Amino acid sequence: MSSLARLAEFIYIFNKYKDVAEKSIKEYLEYFATSKATSKGTQDVERLRQWYLSDNETRKRYMTWQQELDDMVYEERERANAEKRRAEKEKSRADEAEARADKYEKILKEHGLL
């Protein structure tokens, strides 16, 4: 799923806060949908968010951490793709060997040697 589609899904879910019966869940969904902190819990989240936004060192560490996560995801995908290519090559070699065996078996049968 693309990140844009995922964002759209989150926005849709968050905007359903009006339909949620559970008060604590409703408060958080409303906060994520509207950015309005209306409860003690969401006010705490907003206070932390503001602090993170204003603290340059924390923002720098977060950005570095995010880059590290992105790099790890990229490297793992590269490893997975390399493994997939290796497996496909092995399968191709096995298929070729099987085709040769079938060919030789057919020739031997034609000459009555099998």
Order of alpha helices (4+ residues) and beta strands (2+ residues): alpha-alpha-alpha-alpha
